[in-house]
Amino acid sequence: MNTNTKSGETRSRARDMLLAAGRGLALAVVSLPLSILGFCLSLVSMALIPIGVGALTTPYVVRGVRAYAGRRRQLAERWGGVRIASAYRPLPRTANPWKRTYALLRDPATWRDLRWLQVDMTAGFVSALAPAVLVLYPLEGFALAAGLWRVYRESTGDVYWYGFVPVGGQASAFGAAALGAVILLVAHRYALTAFQAHFRLTKAMLSPSQAELAERVRVLTQTRRDAVDTSAAELRRIERDLHDGAQARLVAMGMDLGTVEMLVDKNPEKAKELLAQARQSSAEALAELRDLVRGIHPPVLAERGLGDAVRALALRLPIATEVEVELAGRAEAPVESAAYFAVSEALTNAVKHSGADRIWVDLRHSEGSLRISVTDNGRGGAAIGAGSGLAGLERRLGTFDGVLAVGSPAGGPTMVTMEIPCVLS
């Protein structure tokens, strides 16, 4: 029983060793050119900032580097069981390329990624390649002992060096095979350790500092507090709407019906008039309840998704509104709800304050985020915190790590852009 157990452990170890060698080789071959490309593009783009070109290209380059770093974090967790935290600051809440670039350069995570790229193309490349070398290099020694040395000798006439062993005959070829066997034993013992060292090195370079984690906790705490305040305000609004609207109509309808009971025999005409009034009140109360339910969670949103819900919302606006949707699936219900009400609030602001006669809404999903833009041809001048309701919209998005950008020069047009990280079903 013990022999079988040890044999199974040996086979399992050998499988893990071969798997680490294959993954390490693939990682080294793919990561080296990508790390060099990302680092060089970042340097060139940042060098071009003073002449203006870099202000346009740097945000895209930095986001590409972040996406690459995110992929390497996933591989570290999947292949090495090493979880690497991410603490990027939210994308700047402005459409101005200079401000976006400046904010990205102030993010410590941007410079941490660049330092990691330098290490990944040097020590990272070596540590990823080490398991493959330890596993595959002994095969060369065995091939020399099998007669490969003769082929090399006949073709070149030189001595073949395997490590520190000069192979010029069969005896030295067996020596190369012996060295290969020693290296294979080392691989059996240390190949997995070397592969783990690569991911530990990646974690050491990509992990955020304690100060960054503390800042992230502060932001999450603030967004949670804002979410709680928003929920409480929403409940108060619902209570107020019920009290002042449907409840008041139902009370008045009950009083009318009580009067009808007293007048039905004495004054039938007046009773009929009050019944008609009660019927009208019931229809108005039902309409208010439907509006209230639609304000909590529109049925069309639950049944047909965000795209159709926004189209239905646009049909009720007094301004001509075009909606373009490119969504390959549906986001989670809380994200859809937040996006719907964010669009609703942005459209309401446009109708009330912009003076526009046309609005365009664009919804699409790309690079792991739901991207929404609401554009109008109004007078412009909108700004976050200027009493336009955009501050509340920003808090709503912040609950989901979403961001808001507003471009609204004097004279228009105004573009409100929203991004919410999410995946589609």
C-alpha positions in Angstrom: 0.0 0.0 0.0 2.8 2.4 0.9 4.6 1.5 -2.3 1.6 2.2 -4.4 1.1 5.5 -2.6 4.7 6.6 -3.2 4.4 5.6 -6.8 1.3 7.6 -7.3 2.9 10.6 -5.6 5.9 10.3 -7.9 3.7 10.2 -11.0 1.7 13.2 -9.8 4.9 15.1 -9.1 6.2 14.2 -12.6 3.0 15.5 -14.2 3.1 18.7 -12.2 6.8 19.1 -13.2 6.0 18.7 -16.9 3.0 21.0 -16.7 5.1 23.7 -15.0 7.8 23.3 -17.7 5.3 23.7 -20.5 3.5 26.6 -18.9 6.8 28.3 -18.0 8.0 27.9 -21.5 4.8 29.3 -23.0 4.8 32.2 -20.5 8.4 33.1 -21.2 8.0 33.0 -25.0 4.8 35.1 -24.9 5.6 37.5 -22.0 9.0 38.7 -23.1 7.9 40.4 -26.4 4.7 41.8 -24.7 6.6 43.2 -21.7 9.2 44.8 -24.0 6.4 46.2 -26.2 4.4 47.6 -23.3 7.4 49.2 -21.7 8.7 50.8 -24.9 5.3 52.1 -25.9 4.8 53.6 -22.5 8.1 55.4 -22.6 7.6 56.7 -26.1 4.0 57.8 -25.4 5.1 59.6 -22.2 8.0 61.2 -24.0 5.6 62.7 -26.5 3.3 64.3 -23.9 5.1 67.7 -24.1 4.2 68.1 -27.8 0.6 67.0 -27.2 0.6 63.6 -29.0 1.3 61.7 -25.7 -1.7 63.3 -24.1 -3.9 61.5 -26.6 -2.0 58.1 -26.7 -0.9 57.7 -23.0 -4.4 56.8 -21.6 -4.8 54.1 -24.2 -1.3 52.7 -23.6 -1.7 52.8 -19.8 -5.0 51.0 -20.1 -3.4 48.4 -22.4 -0.6 47.8 -19.8 -3.2 47.5 -17.0 -5.2 45.0 -19.0 -2.0 43.0 -19.6 -1.1 43.2 -15.9 -4.6 42.0 -15.1 -4.2 39.0 -17.3 -1.0 38.1 -15.6 -2.7 38.4 -12.2 -5.3 35.9 -13.4 -2.5 33.5 -14.6 -0.7 33.8 -11.3 -3.9 32.8 -9.4 -4.8 30.0 -11.9 -1.4 28.5 -12.5 0.4 29.3 -9.3 -2.3 29.8 -6.7 -0.9 33.2 -6.0 -3.5 35.9 -5.6 -2.4 39.4 -6.5 -4.5 42.4 -5.4 -5.2 45.3 -7.7 -5.6 48.9 -6.5 -6.0 51.1 -9.6 -7.6 54.4 -9.0 -10.8 55.0 -11.0 -10.4 56.5 -14.4 -10.4 60.3 -14.3 -13.9 61.9 -14.3 -13.1 64.2 -17.2 -13.1 64.1 -21.0 -10.1 66.4 -21.2 -7.1 64.3 -22.5 -4.6 66.4 -20.6 -6.4 66.0 -17.3 -6.9 62.2 -17.9 -3.2 61.8 -18.7 -2.1 63.8 -15.7 -4.3 61.9 -13.4 -3.1 58.5 -14.7 0.5 59.6 -14.2 -0.3 60.6 -10.6 -1.6 57.1 -9.9 1.2 55.0 -8.2 -0.2 51.9 -9.9 0.9 53.3 -13.3 4.6 53.5 -12.2 4.3 50.2 -10.4 3.2 48.5 -13.6 6.2 50.0 -15.5 8.6 48.8 -12.9 7.0 45.3 -13.1 7.5 45.3 -16.9 11.2 45.9 -16.5 11.5 43.1 -14.0 9.3 40.8 -16.1 11.5 41.1 -19.2 14.6 40.2 -17.1 14.3 38.2 -13.9 10.7 37.3 -14.7 11.7 35.8 -18.0 14.5 33.8 -16.4 12.3 32.5 -13.6 9.5 31.5 -16.1 12.0 29.7 -18.3 13.9 27.9 -15.5 11.4 25.0 -15.1 11.5 24.3 -18.9 15.3 24.4 -18.9 15.5 22.0 -15.9 13.2 19.5 -17.5 14.2 19.7 -21.1 18.0 20.2 -20.9 18.6 16.6 -19.5 17.0 15.2 -22.7 19.9 16.6 -24.6 22.3 14.7 -22.5 20.4 11.5 -23.0 20.3 12.1 -26.7 24.1 12.6 -26.8 24.6 9.2 -25.0 22.3 7.6 -27.6 24.7 8.7 -30.4 23.8 12.3 -31.2 27.4 13.2 -30.4 28.6 11.2 -33.5 26.2 13.2 -35.8 27.6 16.5 -34.4 31.2 15.2 -34.6 30.9 14.0 -38.2 29.2 17.3 -39.4 31.5 19.7 -37.6 34.6 17.8 -36.4 34.5 19.7 -33.1 33.9 18.6 -29.5 30.3 19.2 -28.3 30.1 20.9 -24.9 27.2 19.8 -22.7 27.3 22.0 -19.7 30.9 21.7 -18.5 31.3 18.2 -20.1 33.2 18.0 -23.4 31.6 15.2 -25.4 34.1 13.7 -27.9 33.4 10.0 -27.5 31.0 7.5 -26.1 32.5 7.6 -22.6 32.1 11.4 -22.3 28.6 11.0 -23.8 27.7 8.8 -20.9 29.1 11.5 -18.7 26.8 14.0 -20.3 23.9 11.6 -19.7 24.9 11.3 -16.0 25.0 15.1 -15.8 21.5 15.2 -17.4 20.3 12.7 -14.8 21.5 14.9 -12.0 19.8 17.9 -13.6 16.6 15.9 -13.9 16.8 15.1 -10.2 17.2 18.8 -9.5 14.2 19.5 -11.7 12.1 16.9 -9.9 12.9 18.7 -6.7 13.0 22.4 -7.7 11.1 22.9 -11.0 7.8 23.6 -9.2 9.6 25.9 -6.7 11.2 27.8 -9.6 7.8 28.2 -11.2 6.3 29.5 -8.0 9.2 31.9 -7.6 8.1 33.5 -10.9 4.6 34.2 -9.5 5.9 35.4 -6.2 8.2 37.8 -8.0 5.2 39.0 -10.0 3.2 39.5 -6.8 6.1 41.4 -5.2 6.1 43.9 -8.1 2.4 44.2 -8.7 1.0 44.2 -5.2 -0.2 47.6 -4.0 1.4 49.2 -0.9 -0.4 49.5 2.4 -1.1 53.2 1.7 -2.8 52.4 -1.6 -4.9 49.7 0.1 -5.9 52.1 2.8 -7.0 54.6 0.2 -9.0 51.9 -1.6 -10.7 51.0 1.7 -11.5 54.7 2.2 -13.0 55.0 -1.2 -15.1 51.8 -0.8 -16.3 53.0 2.6 -17.4 56.4 1.1 -19.2 54.7 -1.8 -20.9 52.3 0.6 -22.0 55.3 2.7 -23.3 57.1 -0.4 -25.2 53.9 -1.4 -26.8 53.7 2.0 -27.7 57.4 1.9 -29.1 57.1 -1.6 -31.2 54.1 -0.6 -32.6 55.9 2.4 -33.5 58.9 0.2 -35.1 56.6 -2.3 -37.3 55.1 0.5 -38.3 58.5 1.7 -39.2 59.5 -1.8 -41.4 56.4 -2.2 -43.0 57.0 1.1 -43.7 60.7 0.2 -45.1 59.7 -3.2 -47.4 57.2 -1.7 -48.6 59.5 1.0 -49.1 62.5 -1.2 -50.3 60.7 -4.3 -52.0 57.3 -4.3 -52.8 57.2 -0.6 -54.5 60.6 -0.7 -56.6 59.6 -3.7 -57.6 56.3 -2.1 -58.7 58.2 1.1 -60.7 60.7 -1.0 -62.2 57.8 -2.9 -63.3 56.1 0.3 -64.9 59.3 1.5 -66.8 59.7 -1.8 -68.0 56.1 -1.6 -69.3 56.7 2.0 -71.2 59.7 0.7 -72.6 57.7 -2.1 -74.0 55.2 0.4 -75.9 58.0 2.1 -77.2 59.6 -1.1 -78.0 56.5 -3.2 -81.7 56.6 -2.1 -82.1 60.3 -1.4 -80.3 61.8 -4.4 -79.4 59.2 -7.1 -78.1 61.8 -9.5 -75.6 63.2 -7.0 -74.6 59.6 -6.1 -73.9 58.8 -9.8 -71.8 61.9 -10.0 -69.7 60.9 -7.0 -69.4 57.3 -8.3 -67.9 58.7 -11.6 -65.6 60.9 -9.5 -64.5 57.8 -7.5 -63.9 55.9 -10.7 -61.7 58.7 -12.0 -59.8 58.8 -8.7 -59.2 55.1 -8.8 -57.8 55.3 -12.4 -55.5 58.2 -11.3 -54.3 56.3 -8.2 -53.6 53.2 -10.4 -51.6 55.3 -12.8 -49.6 56.9 -10.0 -48.9 53.4 -8.5 -47.7 52.2 -11.9 -45.4 55.3 -12.3 -44.1 54.6 -8.8 -43.4 50.9 -9.6 -41.7 52.0 -12.8 -39.6 54.4 -10.8 -38.5 51.6 -8.5 -37.8 49.0 -11.2 -39.4 49.3 -14.6 -41.0 46.0 -15.8 -39.5 46.4 -19.2 -36.1 46.5 -17.7 -36.6 43.1 -16.0 -38.3 41.6 -19.0 -36.4 42.9 -22.0 -33.1 44.3 -20.7 -31.3 47.6 -20.6 -31.4 48.4 -24.3 -35.2 48.2 -24.7 -35.8 49.9 -21.3 -33.7 52.9 -22.5 -35.6 52.9 -25.8 -38.9 52.9 -23.9 -37.6 55.8 -21.8 -36.6 57.8 -24.8 -40.1 57.4 -26.3 -41.6 59.3 -23.4 -39.3 62.3 -23.7 -40.5 65.6 -25.3 -37.2 65.8 -27.2 -36.3 63.7 -30.2 -33.9 61.0 -28.9 -31.9 58.4 -30.9 -30.8 55.3 -29.0 -28.1 53.0 -30.3 -27.4 49.7 -28.5 -24.6 47.2 -29.0 -24.9 44.7 -26.1 -24.2 41.0 -26.6 -25.9 40.0 -23.4 -27.2 41.3 -20.1 -25.4 42.6 -17.1 -26.4 41.6 -13.5 -29.7 43.1 -12.4 -28.2 45.7 -9.9 -25.9 47.0 -12.6 -28.7 47.2 -15.2 -30.8 49.0 -12.7 -28.1 51.5 -11.8 -27.3 52.1 -15.5 -31.0 52.6 -16.3 -31.6 55.2 -13.6 -28.2 56.9 -14.5 -29.4 57.2 -18.1 -32.8 58.4 -16.9 -31.2 61.1 -14.7 -28.9 62.2 -17.5 -31.8 62.5 -19.9 -33.8 64.4 -17.3 -31.0 66.9 -16.9 -30.7 67.3 -20.7 -34.4 68.0 -21.0 -34.6 70.4 -18.1 -31.3 72.4 -18.5 -29.7 72.0 -21.9 -32.2 73.7 -24.2 -31.5 71.0 -26.8 -33.8 69.8 -29.5 -32.0 66.4 -30.1 -30.4 63.8 -27.8 -28.3 60.8 -28.7 -27.8 57.8 -26.4 -25.2 55.1 -27.1 -24.9 51.9 -25.1 -22.2 49.3 -25.7 -19.9 46.9 -23.8 -16.2 46.8 -24.4 -13.0 46.0 -22.4 -15.0 44.7 -19.5 -17.1 47.8 -18.9 -20.6 49.0 -19.8 -20.1 52.3 -21.6 -22.9 54.8 -21.9 -22.9 58.2 -23.5 -25.7 60.7 -23.5 -25.1 63.6 -25.9 -27.3 66.7 -26.6 -26.9 69.7 -28.9 -27.8 72.2 -26.2 -26.1 75.2 -24.8 -23.5 73.4 -22.8 -21.9 74.5 -19.6 -22.9 71.5 -17.5 -20.5 70.5 -14.7 -20.4 68.0 -11.9 -21.5 69.6 -8.6 -23.0 72.7 -10.3 -26.5 71.8 -9.2 -27.4 69.8 -12.3 -27.9 66.5 -10.6 -24.7 65.1 -11.9 -23.2 64.8 -8.5 -26.0 62.3 -7.5 -25.4 60.4 -10.7 -21.7 60.2 -9.9 -22.5 58.8 -6.5 -24.9 56.2 -8.0 -22.2 55.0 -10.3 -19.5 55.0 -7.6 -21.4 52.3 -5.8 -20.4 49.9 -8.6 -16.9 51.4 -9.1 -18.3 53.3 -12.1 -17.0 56.6 -13.3 -18.6 59.7 -14.8 -17.0 62.1 -17.4 -18.6 65.3 -18.5 -17.6 67.3 -21.6 -19.7 70.4 -21.9 -18.0 73.5 -23.4 -19.9 76.7 -23.5 -22.2 76.7 -26.5 -22.4 72.9 -26.5 -22.6 70.1 -27.2 -22.7 68.3 -23.9 -21.6 64.7 -23.6 -22.1 62.7 -20.4 -20.1 59.5 -20.5 -20.5 56.7 -17.9 -18.6 53.5 -17.4 -19.5 50.6 -15.1 -17.2 47.6 -14.8 -19.3 44.4 -15.4 -19.6 41.2 -17.5 -22.5 40.3 -19.7 -24.3 37.0 -19.5 
